Amino acid sequence: MTLGGRSGSLVRSGGSLARDGWTSGAWFSVDTPDGAVRQVSTAEAISLSGPGAQVRGACLVGAMLRVVDDPDTAPSVADAWGCVDELYEAIHERMGHQSLPAGRSYAHDQRRAHLQVLTAWNDAEGRRLDEVLDLIDCAVSRIMLAACLEPAR
């Protein structure tokens, strides 16, 4: 398990949400010329995933996309999918369900399903930024605990 990659990507995603803003219902929201905020379509979202794009807020998944597309953070795609897995398991923990150990790898189809769960969770009615940041903290804690329990090499 790569502690720096997965946990670092999650921490950067959380920092991005706290600094740049969070949104629900779309990957990103942007300022309009009249000063309002609007959510962007999926087609527009692809061009906003890069680090230089001006966004008003990002959802949990959108924030991870921005970290992966940022050449200064240099996480790998594998780290991003690992973040999806850990956040998915953290949701299960928060719901009081049994979760699988940190560091587990899933098949691509399962990971895509996890991504849909994360999106739905982020967009749930009444969801708040502090809950999203708490979920990120839970996922980081899972990774750190698993790293502490790994046998020394």
Buried (B, 14 or more C-beta within 10 A) or exposed (E): BBBEBBBBBBBBBBBBBBEBBBBBEBBBBBEEEEEEEEBBEEEBBEEBBEEEBEBBBBBBBBBBBBBBBBEEBEBEEEBBBBBBBBBBBBBEBBEEEEBEEBBEEBEEEEBEBBBEBBBEBBBEEEBEBEBBBBBBBBBBBBBBEBBEEEEEE
